[in-house]
């Protein structure tokens, strides 16, 4: 019974899973943002190129 109680108090694995979940959400957000960025950059470069 004592071993079972000690095992239930160990939350290191749960914390690692939570951090991995947060990191994956941040990664998906970054990738999504980077996919939207090239069209905007193309417009900026086209505008700058029109001055030359």
Buried (B, 14 or more C-beta within 10 A) or exposed (E): EEEEEEEEEEEEEEEEEEEEEEEEEEEEEEEEEEEEEEEEEEEEEEEEEEEE
